[in-house]
Structure formats: C-alpha cells, structure tokens
Amino acid sequence: MRIKLIDMKFLSTISAVFFFGSLCAQDLTVTHSKIPVSDVTADVWSANLNDDMSFYEDTFEDFTKQEFGSRSQNDGKNEELLEKVSIPQVTDKRGDLRITFYTEGDRNKLGLSLLLGYDVWINPDDYPEEMERLRRFTRDYLRFHYVHYYNDIIDEDMKQISDYEKSIEKSEKSIGSMRGQITRNEEKLNTETNDKRRANMERKNQQNLEDIERLEAEIPESHKKIESLNEHILQIKEKLKYVEDQYYADEESAQN
C-alpha cells in the first residue's frame, strides 16, 4: 500500500480493502480439522486466510512475543513454530505451538495446533477441555491479527489524509504568493516603459494565472479524497467493531 504517489496510494488502499471485504465475512470462525503437522496428522483449529501468508506470519510472531515474550520462528516455508511453550490458559503441559499454512480446495488456510510430544497433541478425544480452550486461544490470535490488519489500514488512511492536507495548504500558500506577485507586477506595469521588462512581467502574470487555475481545480479534488478516506476509516472501524463484538460474544457464551 505504501506507494509514493498520492493518487496511487488512495486508489490502492480503497481497492485493496474493498477486495478484502468482498472475499470473506472477516469473522473469527474456526473449525476443527486434521492435517499434516510436522511428521504426524494432528488436530488443529483451522481458519481461512484472507490475506497473504506472510502477514499472518508477522502477526503470529508479534502475538507470541506479546503472550510469551518470545517470537515464533519460521519452521520451513509453511509453518510458524514456538517450541516448548507454556500456555496456562490452555493446559498445564508444555508443548510446541505451531501454525501450519495449507491449501484445502480453492482456499488457503491456517491450522493452529499444540503438540505435547512427537505423536501426542491436543485433540477432542483425549483432551476435550484443552481442545476447547485451544479454540478460544486460536480466536485470540485471529482477533490480534484482524486488529493489527485494520489498524494498519486506518494508519495508512490517516497518513494519506495528512498528505492531502499538506498538499492543500501548500497549494493555498502558492496561490496567495502568486496573486501577490501578479498585483505587484500590475502596479509596476503602470509605470514601466521598457518593452522587454513589460513583456517579461506580463509573461509571468500569465503563467501565474494558469498555475492558480490549475491549483484551484486540484484543491476541491483533494478535499473529496479526504472525505472519501474519512468515510473509509469509518467503514474500517465498523469492521473492527464487528470483529470485537464477535470475540466478546464468544467469550461471554463460553463463560455461561
């Protein structure tokens, strides 16, 4: 999204988010699956990927750093791993927390698992309570991911608004400066008798008038883009609220 040209930044941000919004419901839904994890087939809580895998890798590393003080590491091209971690909100046993990225049909997915040993992992048959707590832990991560995703978009929109505001301010100052130059030149033309100097001042005045006309046409367009970006921020905040509402509704349901 970070493109230097303002118009391109505006278009890329808006189109990227609308594409994202049309792709999925942006919810925290997870489903139980069994997939290859390391050298075994393990139970995981699975979710659809709605963005590039690298973004999930980054946010999972940030999430594990926040939760455990250590970042997960990329363990090959399709996994993030934090070894021998204690997750008391899931189980009193230490294990390898792992996100595995995989494809199912036409969807890219992630699966979160907790392996307690080479062929022992949290599963609904042997560890039903822990499996449910792992589901909630998976949602904790997805919430973390979405919050970062949406806040990054809001930050990018705010930067663009700031750029447009600075551009408007600069244009208004330039218009004021050119109008002042035109006024001064017109005063000089009343007494100037040298044809060459008169022609030069008239040429500058004409150029200034053309530049003023161009800038005065650009300013309203910049205001429109600021208005669109502000509307977009409100839409993103609504999406963020939707994610948060889902999260807390699930938390309340789990406690009842």
Contacts in CASP RR format, 6 or more apart in sequence:
PFRMAT RR
TARGET T0000
AUTHOR 0000-0000-0000
METHOD contacts of the structure
MODEL  1
MRIKLIDMKFLSTISAVFFFGSLCAQDLTVTHSKIPVSDVTADVWSANLN
DDMSFYEDTFEDFTKQEFGSRSQNDGKNEELLEKVSIPQVTDKRGDLRIT
FYTEGDRNKLGLSLLLGYDVWINPDDYPEEMERLRRFTRDYLRFHYVHYY
NDIIDEDMKQISDYEKSIEKSEKSIGSMRGQITRNEEKLNTETNDKRRAN
MERKNQQNLEDIERLEAEIPESHKKIESLNEHILQIKEKLKYVEDQYYAD
EESAQN
1 9 0 8 1.000
1 12 0 8 1.000
1 13 0 8 1.000
1 16 0 8 1.000
1 153 0 8 1.000
1 156 0 8 1.000
2 9 0 8 1.000
2 156 0 8 1.000
3 9 0 8 1.000
3 12 0 8 1.000
6 160 0 8 1.000
6 163 0 8 1.000
6 164 0 8 1.000
6 167 0 8 1.000
9 156 0 8 1.000
9 160 0 8 1.000
9 163 0 8 1.000
10 160 0 8 1.000
10 225 0 8 1.000
10 228 0 8 1.000
10 229 0 8 1.000
13 153 0 8 1.000
13 156 0 8 1.000
13 157 0 8 1.000
13 160 0 8 1.000
13 229 0 8 1.000
13 232 0 8 1.000
14 228 0 8 1.000
14 232 0 8 1.000
17 153 0 8 1.000
17 232 0 8 1.000
17 235 0 8 1.000
17 236 0 8 1.000
20 26 0 8 1.000
20 50 0 8 1.000
20 51 0 8 1.000
21 239 0 8 1.000
23 50 0 8 1.000
24 48 0 8 1.000
24 50 0 8 1.000
26 50 0 8 1.000
26 146 0 8 1.000
26 239 0 8 1.000
26 242 0 8 1.000
26 243 0 8 1.000
27 242 0 8 1.000
27 243 0 8 1.000
27 246 0 8 1.000
28 47 0 8 1.000
28 139 0 8 1.000
28 142 0 8 1.000
28 143 0 8 1.000
28 146 0 8 1.000
28 243 0 8 1.000
28 246 0 8 1.000
28 247 0 8 1.000
28 250 0 8 1.000
29 47 0 8 1.000
30 45 0 8 1.000
30 46 0 8 1.000
30 47 0 8 1.000
30 135 0 8 1.000
30 138 0 8 1.000
30 139 0 8 1.000
30 142 0 8 1.000
31 45 0 8 1.000
31 46 0 8 1.000
31 47 0 8 1.000
32 43 0 8 1.000
32 44 0 8 1.000
32 45 0 8 1.000
32 46 0 8 1.000
32 124 0 8 1.000
32 131 0 8 1.000
32 135 0 8 1.000
33 43 0 8 1.000
33 44 0 8 1.000
33 45 0 8 1.000
33 46 0 8 1.000
33 104 0 8 1.000
33 109 0 8 1.000
33 111 0 8 1.000
34 41 0 8 1.000
34 42 0 8 1.000
34 43 0 8 1.000
34 44 0 8 1.000
35 41 0 8 1.000
35 42 0 8 1.000
35 44 0 8 1.000
35 46 0 8 1.000
35 100 0 8 1.000
35 102 0 8 1.000
35 111 0 8 1.000
36 42 0 8 1.000
36 100 0 8 1.000
36 102 0 8 1.000
37 44 0 8 1.000
37 79 0 8 1.000
37 98 0 8 1.000
37 100 0 8 1.000
37 113 0 8 1.000
37 115 0 8 1.000
37 121 0 8 1.000
38 96 0 8 1.000
38 98 0 8 1.000
38 115 0 8 1.000
39 118 0 8 1.000
40 115 0 8 1.000
40 118 0 8 1.000
40 119 0 8 1.000
40 121 0 8 1.000
42 113 0 8 1.000
42 115 0 8 1.000
42 121 0 8 1.000
42 123 0 8 1.000
43 113 0 8 1.000
43 121 0 8 1.000
43 122 0 8 1.000
43 123 0 8 1.000
43 124 0 8 1.000
43 131 0 8 1.000
44 100 0 8 1.000
44 111 0 8 1.000
44 112 0 8 1.000
44 113 0 8 1.000
45 111 0 8 1.000
45 112 0 8 1.000
45 113 0 8 1.000
45 134 0 8 1.000
45 135 0 8 1.000
45 138 0 8 1.000
46 104 0 8 1.000
46 109 0 8 1.000
46 110 0 8 1.000
46 111 0 8 1.000
46 112 0 8 1.000
47 109 0 8 1.000
47 110 0 8 1.000
47 111 0 8 1.000
47 138 0 8 1.000
47 142 0 8 1.000
48 107 0 8 1.000
48 108 0 8 1.000
48 109 0 8 1.000
49 56 0 8 1.000
49 101 0 8 1.000
49 107 0 8 1.000
49 108 0 8 1.000
49 109 0 8 1.000
49 110 0 8 1.000
51 149 0 8 1.000
53 78 0 8 1.000
53 101 0 8 1.000
53 108 0 8 1.000
55 145 0 8 1.000
55 149 0 8 1.000
56 99 0 8 1.000
56 101 0 8 1.000
56 110 0 8 1.000
56 145 0 8 1.000
57 74 0 8 1.000
57 80 0 8 1.000
59 141 0 8 1.000
59 144 0 8 1.000
59 145 0 8 1.000
59 148 0 8 1.000
59 149 0 8 1.000
60 72 0 8 1.000
60 80 0 8 1.000
60 99 0 8 1.000
60 141 0 8 1.000
60 145 0 8 1.000
61 71 0 8 1.000
61 72 0 8 1.000
61 73 0 8 1.000
61 80 0 8 1.000
62 71 0 8 1.000
62 144 0 8 1.000
62 148 0 8 1.000
63 140 0 8 1.000
63 141 0 8 1.000
63 144 0 8 1.000
63 145 0 8 1.000
64 70 0 8 1.000
64 71 0 8 1.000
64 72 0 8 1.000
64 82 0 8 1.000
64 85 0 8 1.000
64 97 0 8 1.000
65 71 0 8 1.000
66 144 0 8 1.000
67 87 0 8 1.000
68 82 0 8 1.000
68 85 0 8 1.000
68 86 0 8 1.000
68 87 0 8 1.000
70 82 0 8 1.000
70 85 0 8 1.000
71 82 0 8 1.000
72 80 0 8 1.000
72 81 0 8 1.000
72 82 0 8 1.000
72 97 0 8 1.000
72 99 0 8 1.000
73 80 0 8 1.000
73 81 0 8 1.000
73 82 0 8 1.000
74 80 0 8 1.000
74 81 0 8 1.000
75 81 0 8 1.000
75 98 0 8 1.000
78 100 0 8 1.000
78 101 0 8 1.000
78 102 0 8 1.000
79 98 0 8 1.000
79 99 0 8 1.000
79 100 0 8 1.000
79 101 0 8 1.000
80 98 0 8 1.000
80 99 0 8 1.000
81 96 0 8 1.000
81 97 0 8 1.000
81 98 0 8 1.000
82 96 0 8 1.000
82 97 0 8 1.000
82 98 0 8 1.000
83 95 0 8 1.000
83 96 0 8 1.000
84 94 0 8 1.000
84 95 0 8 1.000
84 96 0 8 1.000
85 94 0 8 1.000
85 95 0 8 1.000
85 96 0 8 1.000
85 97 0 8 1.000
86 94 0 8 1.000
86 95 0 8 1.000
87 95 0 8 1.000
87 97 0 8 1.000
87 114 0 8 1.000
87 137 0 8 1.000
89 133 0 8 1.000
89 136 0 8 1.000
89 137 0 8 1.000
90 114 0 8 1.000
90 122 0 8 1.000
90 130 0 8 1.000
90 133 0 8 1.000
90 134 0 8 1.000
90 137 0 8 1.000
91 114 0 8 1.000
91 116 0 8 1.000
91 122 0 8 1.000
91 127 0 8 1.000
91 130 0 8 1.000
91 133 0 8 1.000
93 116 0 8 1.000
94 116 0 8 1.000
95 114 0 8 1.000
95 115 0 8 1.000
95 116 0 8 1.000
95 117 0 8 1.000
96 114 0 8 1.000
96 115 0 8 1.000
96 117 0 8 1.000
97 112 0 8 1.000
97 113 0 8 1.000
97 114 0 8 1.000
98 112 0 8 1.000
98 113 0 8 1.000
98 114 0 8 1.000
98 115 0 8 1.000
99 110 0 8 1.000
99 111 0 8 1.000
99 112 0 8 1.000
100 110 0 8 1.000
100 111 0 8 1.000
100 113 0 8 1.000
101 108 0 8 1.000
101 109 0 8 1.000
101 110 0 8 1.000
101 111 0 8 1.000
102 108 0 8 1.000
102 109 0 8 1.000
102 110 0 8 1.000
102 111 0 8 1.000
103 109 0 8 1.000
111 138 0 8 1.000
112 134 0 8 1.000
112 137 0 8 1.000
112 138 0 8 1.000
112 141 0 8 1.000
113 121 0 8 1.000
113 122 0 8 1.000
114 121 0 8 1.000
114 122 0 8 1.000
114 130 0 8 1.000
114 134 0 8 1.000
115 121 0 8 1.000
116 122 0 8 1.000
122 130 0 8 1.000
122 131 0 8 1.000
122 134 0 8 1.000
123 131 0 8 1.000
124 131 0 8 1.000
132 254 0 8 1.000
136 250 0 8 1.000
136 251 0 8 1.000
136 254 0 8 1.000
139 247 0 8 1.000
139 250 0 8 1.000
143 243 0 8 1.000
143 244 0 8 1.000
143 247 0 8 1.000
146 240 0 8 1.000
146 243 0 8 1.000
147 240 0 8 1.000
147 243 0 8 1.000
147 244 0 8 1.000
150 236 0 8 1.000
150 237 0 8 1.000
150 239 0 8 1.000
150 240 0 8 1.000
150 243 0 8 1.000
151 240 0 8 1.000
153 236 0 8 1.000
154 233 0 8 1.000
154 236 0 8 1.000
154 237 0 8 1.000
157 229 0 8 1.000
157 232 0 8 1.000
157 233 0 8 1.000
157 236 0 8 1.000
158 233 0 8 1.000
160 225 0 8 1.000
160 229 0 8 1.000
161 226 0 8 1.000
161 229 0 8 1.000
161 230 0 8 1.000
164 222 0 8 1.000
164 223 0 8 1.000
164 225 0 8 1.000
164 226 0 8 1.000
164 229 0 8 1.000
165 226 0 8 1.000
167 218 0 8 1.000
167 222 0 8 1.000
168 219 0 8 1.000
168 222 0 8 1.000
168 223 0 8 1.000
171 215 0 8 1.000
171 218 0 8 1.000
171 219 0 8 1.000
171 222 0 8 1.000
172 219 0 8 1.000
174 211 0 8 1.000
174 215 0 8 1.000
175 212 0 8 1.000
175 215 0 8 1.000
175 216 0 8 1.000
178 208 0 8 1.000
178 211 0 8 1.000
178 212 0 8 1.000
179 208 0 8 1.000
179 212 0 8 1.000
181 204 0 8 1.000
181 205 0 8 1.000
181 208 0 8 1.000
182 205 0 8 1.000
182 208 0 8 1.000
182 209 0 8 1.000
185 201 0 8 1.000
185 202 0 8 1.000
185 204 0 8 1.000
185 205 0 8 1.000
186 205 0 8 1.000
188 201 0 8 1.000
189 198 0 8 1.000
189 201 0 8 1.000
189 202 0 8 1.000
192 198 0 8 1.000
192 201 0 8 1.000
END
